[in-house]
Protein backbone atom coordinates (compact mmCIF):
# COMPACT_ATOMS: atom_id res chain seq x y z
CA UNK A 1 0.00 0.00 0.00
CA UNK A 2 1.18 3.53 -0.77
CA UNK A 3 -0.10 6.75 0.82
CA UNK A 4 -1.41 9.43 -1.54
CA UNK A 5 -2.89 12.87 -1.02
CA UNK A 6 -4.35 15.65 -3.14
CA UNK A 7 -5.36 19.28 -2.59
CA UNK A 8 -8.45 20.42 -4.46
CA UNK A 9 -10.13 23.77 -4.95
CA UNK A 10 -13.83 23.01 -5.16
CA UNK A 11 -15.55 24.37 -8.28
CA UNK A 12 -19.33 24.66 -8.12
CA UNK A 13 -21.94 27.05 -9.51
CA UNK A 14 -22.38 30.04 -7.19
CA UNK A 15 -24.72 29.26 -4.33
CA UNK A 16 -24.82 25.50 -4.90
CA UNK A 17 -23.50 22.85 -2.52
CA UNK A 18 -22.61 19.17 -2.81
CA UNK A 19 -21.67 16.48 -0.30
CA UNK A 20 -17.93 15.83 0.02
CA UNK A 21 -18.27 12.10 -0.74
CA UNK A 22 -20.19 12.79 -3.93
CA UNK A 23 -17.70 15.44 -5.06
CA UNK A 24 -14.71 13.21 -4.34
CA UNK A 25 -16.20 10.23 -6.18
CA UNK A 26 -16.59 12.47 -9.22
CA UNK A 27 -12.83 13.08 -9.29
CA UNK A 28 -12.47 9.50 -10.58
CA UNK A 29 -9.63 8.70 -8.19
CA UNK A 30 -11.60 5.70 -6.94
CA UNK A 31 -15.16 4.46 -6.73
CA UNK A 32 -17.28 5.49 -3.75
CA UNK A 33 -17.50 1.82 -2.75
CA UNK A 34 -13.69 1.84 -2.34
CA UNK A 35 -13.55 4.71 0.18
CA UNK A 36 -13.34 2.36 3.16
CA UNK A 37 -10.84 -0.08 1.67
CA UNK A 38 -8.64 2.84 0.58
CA UNK A 39 -8.99 4.48 4.03
CA UNK A 40 -10.07 7.78 2.49
CA UNK A 41 -9.92 10.86 4.73
CA UNK A 42 -10.94 14.45 3.95
CA UNK A 43 -9.65 17.62 5.61
CA UNK A 44 -10.42 21.33 5.54
CA UNK A 45 -8.22 23.83 7.33
CA UNK A 46 -6.14 20.99 8.71
CA UNK A 47 -9.13 19.35 10.43
CA UNK A 48 -10.76 16.12 9.34
CA UNK A 49 -14.32 16.51 8.07
CA UNK A 50 -17.15 14.06 7.64
CA UNK A 51 -17.76 12.93 4.09
CA UNK A 52 -21.35 14.09 4.45
CA UNK A 53 -20.22 17.72 4.82
CA UNK A 54 -21.60 20.10 2.20
CA UNK A 55 -18.95 21.79 0.06
CA UNK A 56 -19.23 25.20 -1.58
CA UNK A 57 -17.49 26.85 -4.50
CA UNK A 58 -13.96 27.89 -3.57
CA UNK A 59 -13.57 25.54 -0.60
CA UNK A 60 -10.07 24.11 -0.23
CA UNK A 61 -10.25 20.38 0.33
CA UNK A 62 -7.42 17.99 1.09
CA UNK A 63 -7.92 14.26 0.76
CA UNK A 64 -5.63 11.36 1.61
CA UNK A 65 -5.97 7.66 0.89
CA UNK A 66 -4.04 4.43 0.60
CA UNK A 67 -3.54 2.89 -2.81
CA UNK A 68 -3.15 -0.89 -3.04
CA UNK A 69 -0.10 -2.13 -4.88
CA UNK A 70 -0.91 -2.28 -8.58
CA UNK A 71 -2.11 -5.75 -9.56
CA UNK A 72 -0.50 -7.75 -12.31
CA UNK A 73 -2.88 -7.43 -15.24
CA UNK A 74 -2.65 -10.88 -16.73
CA UNK A 75 -3.87 -12.00 -20.13
CA UNK A 76 -7.34 -13.54 -20.07
CA UNK A 77 -9.08 -15.71 -22.62
CA UNK A 78 -11.99 -13.82 -24.17
CA UNK A 79 -14.26 -14.30 -27.15
CA UNK A 80 -13.27 -11.50 -29.53
CA UNK A 81 -15.53 -10.57 -32.44
CA UNK A 82 -12.87 -9.74 -35.04
CA UNK A 83 -14.03 -7.60 -37.95
CA UNK A 84 -10.62 -7.21 -39.65
CA UNK A 85 -7.00 -8.04 -38.92
CA UNK A 86 -3.61 -7.61 -40.58
CA UNK A 87 -0.03 -7.34 -39.29
CA UNK A 88 -0.58 -3.77 -38.07
CA UNK A 89 -4.10 -3.51 -36.67
CA UNK A 90 -7.03 -5.37 -35.20
CA UNK A 91 -10.59 -4.09 -35.70
CA UNK A 92 -13.11 -5.48 -33.22
CA UNK A 93 -16.83 -5.40 -32.57
CA UNK A 94 -16.87 -4.83 -28.80
CA UNK A 95 -19.72 -6.32 -26.82
CA UNK A 96 -21.62 -4.10 -24.36
CA UNK A 97 -20.54 -4.49 -20.75
CA UNK A 98 -16.82 -4.82 -21.56
CA UNK A 99 -14.43 -2.20 -20.15
CA UNK A 100 -11.66 -1.30 -22.62
CA UNK A 101 -8.68 -1.15 -20.26
CA UNK A 102 -7.96 -1.89 -16.57
CA UNK A 103 -8.51 0.82 -13.99
CA UNK A 104 -9.91 1.43 -10.53
CA UNK A 105 -12.39 -1.31 -9.79
CA UNK A 106 -11.82 -3.04 -13.13
CA UNK A 107 -8.89 -5.38 -12.69
CA UNK A 108 -10.07 -8.27 -14.86
CA UNK A 109 -12.29 -9.03 -17.82
CA UNK A 110 -11.18 -5.99 -19.81
CA UNK A 111 -10.66 -5.83 -23.56
CA UNK A 112 -6.94 -5.21 -23.04
CA UNK A 113 -6.57 -8.49 -21.18
CA UNK A 114 -8.39 -10.28 -23.98
CA UNK A 115 -6.03 -8.69 -26.51
CA UNK A 116 -2.98 -9.75 -24.49
CA UNK A 117 -4.22 -13.35 -24.57
CA UNK A 118 -5.05 -13.23 -28.29
CA UNK A 119 -1.73 -11.62 -29.29
CA UNK A 120 0.96 -12.80 -26.91
CA UNK A 121 3.55 -10.43 -28.40
CA UNK A 122 1.42 -7.36 -27.75
CA UNK A 123 2.74 -6.74 -24.23
CA UNK A 124 6.34 -6.88 -25.47
CA UNK A 125 5.62 -4.14 -28.02
CA UNK A 126 4.07 -1.84 -25.41
CA UNK A 127 6.17 -2.35 -22.29
CA UNK A 128 5.99 1.40 -21.55
CA UNK A 129 2.18 1.36 -21.47
CA UNK A 130 1.04 -1.97 -20.01
CA UNK A 131 -2.47 -0.72 -19.18
CA UNK A 132 -3.29 0.47 -22.72
CA UNK A 133 -1.23 -1.63 -25.15
CA UNK A 134 -2.27 -0.64 -28.64
CA UNK A 135 -5.41 1.22 -27.54
CA UNK A 136 -6.09 4.02 -30.02
CA UNK A 137 -9.48 5.19 -28.77
CA UNK A 138 -12.06 3.91 -26.32
CA UNK A 139 -15.74 3.13 -26.03
CA UNK A 140 -17.75 3.43 -22.84
CA UNK A 141 -18.34 0.15 -21.03
CA UNK A 142 -21.96 -0.20 -22.15
CA UNK A 143 -21.40 1.03 -25.72
CA UNK A 144 -20.99 -1.74 -28.28
CA UNK A 145 -19.37 -1.71 -31.70
CA UNK A 146 -16.24 -0.90 -33.64
CA UNK A 147 -12.93 -0.23 -31.97
CA UNK A 148 -9.55 -0.30 -33.72
CA UNK A 149 -6.33 -1.30 -31.93
CA UNK A 150 -2.69 -1.23 -33.00
CA UNK A 151 -0.20 -4.09 -32.86
CA UNK A 152 2.94 -1.96 -32.54
CA UNK A 153 3.89 1.59 -31.49
CA UNK A 154 4.38 2.80 -35.06
CA UNK A 155 0.87 1.78 -36.06
CA UNK A 156 -0.49 3.25 -32.84
CA UNK A 157 0.96 6.65 -33.72
CA UNK A 158 -0.36 6.49 -37.31
CA UNK A 159 -3.88 5.73 -36.14
CA UNK A 160 -3.82 8.11 -33.17
CA UNK A 161 -2.74 11.00 -35.38
CA UNK A 162 -5.88 10.58 -37.48
CA UNK A 163 -8.09 10.70 -34.41
CA UNK A 164 -6.24 13.80 -33.16
CA UNK A 165 -6.57 15.51 -36.56
CA UNK A 166 -10.24 14.48 -36.92
CA UNK A 167 -9.71 12.83 -40.29
CA UNK A 168 -11.52 9.62 -39.35
CA UNK A 169 -15.21 9.00 -40.05
CA UNK A 170 -17.16 7.75 -37.03
CA UNK A 171 -20.83 6.81 -37.20
CA UNK A 172 -23.00 5.54 -34.35
CA UNK A 173 -26.51 4.17 -34.02
CA UNK A 174 -28.71 5.09 -31.08
CA UNK A 175 -32.29 4.65 -29.99
CA UNK A 176 -33.34 7.79 -28.17
CA UNK A 177 -36.32 8.79 -26.07
CA UNK A 178 -38.40 11.38 -27.87
CA UNK A 179 -38.23 12.94 -31.32
CA UNK A 180 -35.68 15.40 -32.63
CA UNK A 181 -36.95 18.67 -34.17
CA UNK A 182 -35.74 17.85 -37.71
CA UNK A 183 -34.87 14.76 -39.73
CA UNK A 184 -31.25 15.94 -39.98
CA UNK A 185 -29.28 18.47 -38.03
CA UNK A 186 -26.02 19.50 -36.41
CA UNK A 187 -25.35 19.97 -32.71
CA UNK A 188 -22.33 22.12 -31.84
CA UNK A 189 -21.66 23.08 -28.23
CA UNK A 190 -18.95 23.15 -25.63
CA UNK A 191 -18.86 20.16 -23.31
CA UNK A 192 -17.47 20.40 -19.79
CA UNK A 193 -17.44 18.27 -16.68
CA UNK A 194 -20.44 18.64 -14.39
CA UNK A 195 -19.30 20.46 -11.23
CA UNK A 196 -21.84 18.71 -8.99
CA UNK A 197 -21.25 15.20 -10.29
CA UNK A 198 -17.83 14.86 -11.84
CA UNK A 199 -18.66 11.50 -13.41
CA UNK A 200 -21.00 13.38 -15.71
CA UNK A 201 -20.53 15.98 -18.45
CA UNK A 202 -22.80 18.74 -19.70
CA UNK A 203 -23.13 21.29 -22.49
CA UNK A 204 -21.99 24.85 -21.80
CA UNK A 205 -22.24 28.07 -23.76
CA UNK A 206 -18.61 29.15 -23.36
CA UNK A 207 -16.73 26.69 -21.14
CA UNK A 208 -15.12 23.36 -22.03
CA UNK A 209 -14.17 21.67 -25.29
CA UNK A 210 -15.87 22.18 -28.63
CA UNK A 211 -18.00 19.20 -29.69
CA UNK A 212 -19.81 18.58 -32.99
CA UNK A 213 -22.40 15.86 -33.63
CA UNK A 214 -24.37 15.45 -36.86
CA UNK A 215 -27.59 13.45 -36.69
CA UNK A 216 -30.00 11.80 -39.11
CA UNK A 217 -33.29 10.27 -37.99
CA UNK A 218 -33.63 6.82 -39.58
CA UNK A 219 -36.99 5.92 -38.05
CA UNK A 220 -39.35 7.60 -35.61
CA UNK A 221 -42.10 6.26 -33.39
CA UNK A 222 -44.44 8.28 -31.21
CA UNK A 223 -42.05 8.44 -28.24
CA UNK A 224 -38.74 7.06 -29.55
CA UNK A 225 -36.39 7.45 -32.53
CA UNK A 226 -33.64 5.46 -34.24
CA UNK A 227 -30.84 7.86 -35.09
CA UNK A 228 -27.58 7.79 -37.04
CA UNK A 229 -24.94 10.02 -35.44
CA UNK A 230 -21.67 11.17 -36.96
CA UNK A 231 -19.22 12.68 -34.49
CA UNK A 232 -16.68 15.17 -35.78
CA UNK A 233 -15.03 15.34 -32.35
CA UNK A 234 -14.51 12.64 -29.76
CA UNK A 235 -15.35 14.14 -26.38
CA UNK A 236 -16.13 11.92 -23.41
CA UNK A 237 -19.86 11.04 -23.39
CA UNK A 238 -20.33 13.38 -26.38
CA UNK A 239 -23.32 11.66 -27.99
CA UNK A 240 -24.98 10.97 -24.65
CA UNK A 241 -24.63 14.61 -23.56
CA UNK A 242 -25.71 16.04 -26.92
CA UNK A 243 -28.82 13.87 -27.08
CA UNK A 244 -29.71 14.89 -23.53
CA UNK A 245 -29.25 18.55 -24.48
CA UNK A 246 -31.89 18.06 -27.20
CA UNK A 247 -34.32 16.61 -24.69
CA UNK A 248 -33.84 13.13 -26.17
CA UNK A 249 -31.56 11.06 -23.92
CA UNK A 250 -30.39 7.67 -25.14
CA UNK A 251 -32.66 4.82 -24.12
CA UNK A 252 -31.09 2.76 -21.34
CA UNK A 253 -28.58 5.43 -20.31
CA UNK A 254 -28.20 4.93 -16.56
CA UNK A 255 -26.18 8.15 -16.14
CA UNK A 256 -28.07 10.70 -18.22
CA UNK A 257 -31.62 9.33 -18.36
CA UNK A 258 -34.22 8.13 -15.92
CA UNK A 259 -35.30 4.50 -16.14
CA UNK A 260 -37.81 4.21 -18.95
CA UNK A 261 -41.34 3.24 -17.92
CA UNK A 262 -41.93 1.16 -21.05
CA UNK A 263 -38.47 -0.18 -21.96
CA UNK A 264 -36.96 -0.13 -18.49
CA UNK A 265 -34.87 -3.30 -18.71
CA UNK A 266 -32.81 -2.43 -21.80
CA UNK A 267 -29.13 -1.52 -21.65
CA UNK A 268 -27.54 1.52 -23.27
CA UNK A 269 -28.82 1.70 -26.85
CA UNK A 270 -25.65 3.13 -28.37
CA UNK A 271 -23.55 1.30 -30.97
CA UNK A 272 -20.32 2.27 -32.77
CA UNK A 273 -21.56 1.39 -36.25
CA UNK A 274 -19.11 2.50 -38.94
CA UNK A 275 -15.49 3.62 -38.98
CA UNK A 276 -13.51 5.12 -41.84
CA UNK A 277 -9.73 5.30 -41.37
CA UNK A 278 -6.48 4.99 -43.34
CA UNK A 279 -4.57 1.93 -42.17
CA UNK A 280 -0.80 2.04 -41.60
CA UNK A 281 1.10 1.64 -44.87
CA UNK A 282 -1.95 2.52 -46.99
CA UNK A 283 -3.14 5.74 -48.63
CA UNK A 284 -6.87 5.18 -49.17
CA UNK A 285 -9.47 5.22 -46.42
CA UNK A 286 -10.87 1.84 -45.39
CA UNK A 287 -14.47 1.53 -44.22
CA UNK A 288 -15.52 -0.94 -41.52
CA UNK A 289 -18.97 -1.75 -40.18
CA UNK A 290 -20.30 -3.58 -37.13
CA UNK A 291 -23.84 -4.79 -37.92
CA UNK A 292 -26.75 -3.48 -35.91
CA UNK A 293 -26.87 -5.54 -32.70
CA UNK A 294 -29.70 -7.94 -31.93
CA UNK A 295 -30.67 -5.86 -28.88
CA UNK A 296 -31.52 -3.02 -31.28
CA UNK A 297 -33.59 -5.33 -33.46
CA UNK A 298 -35.52 -6.55 -30.42
CA UNK A 299 -36.33 -3.02 -29.25
CA UNK A 300 -37.29 -1.92 -32.77
CA UNK A 301 -39.61 -4.91 -33.16
CA UNK A 302 -41.20 -4.10 -29.80
CA UNK A 303 -41.72 -0.45 -30.74
CA UNK A 304 -43.22 -1.45 -34.10
CA UNK A 305 -45.64 -3.75 -32.31
CA UNK A 306 -46.59 -1.00 -29.87
CA UNK A 307 -47.40 1.35 -32.76
CA UNK A 308 -49.74 -1.24 -34.30
CA UNK A 309 -51.65 -1.94 -31.10
N, C-alpha and C positions, 0 to 999 in steps of 0.2 A: 504494500500500500504506500502511496505517496500523498503528501499533504499539498493541497492547492488552495489558492485564494484569489479573489478578484474584487476590485473596487468598481462600482457602477454608479453612474449618475442617472437617476430615474428620469425617463422621458414619457410624459403623459399629457394629454390635452388639458389645458388650464381648467382647474376646478374639479377634475375627475380623480378618482382614487382606485386602487386595485390592491388586493391582498398580496403580501410579500411572496407567499408560496406560488401563487399563480404567475406573478411577474417573473420569478426566478425560473419556473419551469419553461416559460417562453423564451428564455435565453438559450435553450437547447444544449445546455451543459450536461444535463441528465434528465431522465424522466422523473415525474413527481413521485412515482412509486419507488424510486431509488434513493429518495432523500434520507431515509433511515439507514439503509445499508452503506451509504456514502458518508454518514455522520455529518450531514449538512448543518451549518450554523450561520445565522445572519446577525449582523451588528450594525448599529447606527450610533455615531458619536462615541465609539469604543465600548458600547454596552450591547449585550446580546438582546435581540428582540424576538418575540414570538412570530412564527411564520404566518399567523393570522393578522398581523398588524397591517393597517391600511397605509399604502405608500402614496405620496403626492409627487407631482412634477418637481424636479430639482433636488429631491432627497438624495443624499449620498449613502449608498448601501455597500457594505462589505460582506462578502460571503466566503466561507471556508468549507472545505470538504476533503474527504479522503478518496483517492482514485485507486481502484484495484489494479494490480499489475496487469498489463495488457495481455489478453489471452492469445494463444497461438491459433491463428485462423487457418484451420486445416482444410484441405480439399474435401469436398463432399460430393458423392454421386447424386446427380440430379437429371431429371428428364428435360433436355433442352430441345425446344422447337426451333430447329435451324432453318432459316429462310435461304441463306446463301453463305458460302465459305470459299475462301481461297487462301493463299499463303500469307496474306497481309491482314485480312479482316474476317470477322464473323458477324453476320447479321442474324438476330434472333427475334422471335415472337415471344415476348415475356408474358407469362401468365399473371393475372391479378393476384395480389397477396404476397408477391415475392419482392423483398427488399433488394436493391441493386448491390450495395456494398455494406460490409460490417460497420457497426457504430454502436453507440450507447443503447443497450438493451437488445441489440440484434447481433449476436455473436455466432449464429449458425443459420443455415438454410438460406443464405444470400446467393444472389446470382454470381457474385465473384467467386464464391467457394465452388459453385458448380462449374464455372469456367476453369478454375485451377485443376479440377478433377478431369475435365474433358481434354484440356491441353496442358500436359504435365511440364512443358517447358515455359509456360507463361510466367510463372513466378520468377524464373531465372532471368527473364528479359526485363522484369520490372522490380528488381530488388530494392530500388529507392522508393517505391510506392506500393508496399505490399497490400494496402487496404483497397487500392483502386487500380489493379493491374489491367491496363488496356481500356479502362472506362473513359469513353469520349464524352458522353452525356448521360443523363439519368432520367428515369421515369419514377413518379411517385409509386409507393408500394402497391396501391390498389388500381393503378393505371396499367392496362395491358397494352401489348403491341410491340412495334418495331423499336429495336435498340441496336446500334452498331458498336462493336468493340474492336480494338486493334490488337494485333499479335506481337507487335514490337514497338519500341519507342519512336522510330521514324514514321511508321504508319499512324501512330497516335497523334503526332504533331501535324501530319498532313490533314487528318480528319478534323482535329480540334481547331485548326486554323479556319476551316470552312464554317464551323459553327460560330467562331468568334466574328468572322467577317460577314455572317448572315447570308452566305451564298447557297446554303442548303434549302431544300423545299420540304416542309414538314406539315403534313395534314393529319388531322385527328377526326374521329367520329365521337359524337356525344348525344345522349338523350337528355334533354333538359326539361325542367318543369316550366310550363307556360309557353307563350308564343312571342317571338321577336317581332319588332315593329315592321320589318321589311323582309323580303325573301333573301336579299343579300345586303351586306353592309360591312363597314369597317369600325372597329373599336380601337381608339388610340388614347391612352391615358398614361399617367405615371402610376407605378405600383410601389408601395412602401410597406414595411412591416407594421402590423397593428400594434400600437403602443400598449394596449390593455391585454392583449393576448399574443405574445410574440411567436406563437406557432402559426399564426395566421397572417395574411397579407390583405391589403385593401387598396382601392384606387385613391388617388390624391390629385388635386388640381395642379400642384406645383412641385411636390416633394416626391423623391424616389427615383426610380429608373423608368425610362420610356418603354412602353410596351404596346405592340400592335398585333391585333387579331382580326383576321378577315373571316366572315362567316357566310354560309350559304345554307338555307333551310332545304333539306331534302324531302321531308315529309312532316306534316303537321296534323295533330289531333286537336281535340277541343282544349285539353289542358297540358299537352306535352308536345315536344318537337324533336325530330331527328335532324341533327345539324352537322355539316362538314365545317371544320375550322382549320384555317391555315395560319400558323403563327410566324410572324416575321422576326420576332424576338423570342428569347427563351427564358423568360423570368420565372422564378419559382411560383408555382400555383397560378400561372398566368391565365390559362383558360378558365379555371375554376373561379378566379376573382373577376374576370371580365364578364362571365355569364351571370354571376351574382349581381354585378353592377347594372346589368340590363334587367334585373328583376326575374331572371330565369336561371336559377342555380341548377347545377348538374344533378340529375336524379341519383340518389344513393350517396351523395357527398356528405359524409359524417361530420366534416369540419365546417362547411359553408352553407349547409341546408338542413332544415328540420326533417325529421323522419317523415316520409310521405305516407299519407293516410291510405292510399290505394295500393301503392307499390312499395310498401315499407320494408320488405325483406331483401330487396335487390342491393347489390354492391355498387360501387362507383361506376357509372355508365360513361366511361371515358376510355378511348382506345386510340393508340398511336397507329394510324392506318397506313399512311404512305410516306416514304422518305426518298428524296432525290439528293444524290451526293456523288462527287467524283472520287473514285477509289484511288488509292496510292498506285502510281505508275500508269494511270490512265488520264485521258484528256476530256472525254465525254461524260456527261452526267449519267449515272445509273439510277434506275427507278425501282424501288422495292415496295411490296405491299403485303400487309398482314390481313388476311380476310376478316370480315366482320365476325366477331365472336358469337358463339351460340347463345350467350346470355342476352345479347342484343336482339337476336332473332326471337327469343322467347318473350321478351318484353314487348317487342313490336307486334307479335301475334296476339298478345293479350290486349294491347291497346286497340288493335283492329277489331277484336271481338267485342270490346267495350263499346266501340262506336256503332256497331251493328245492333247491339241490344238496347 
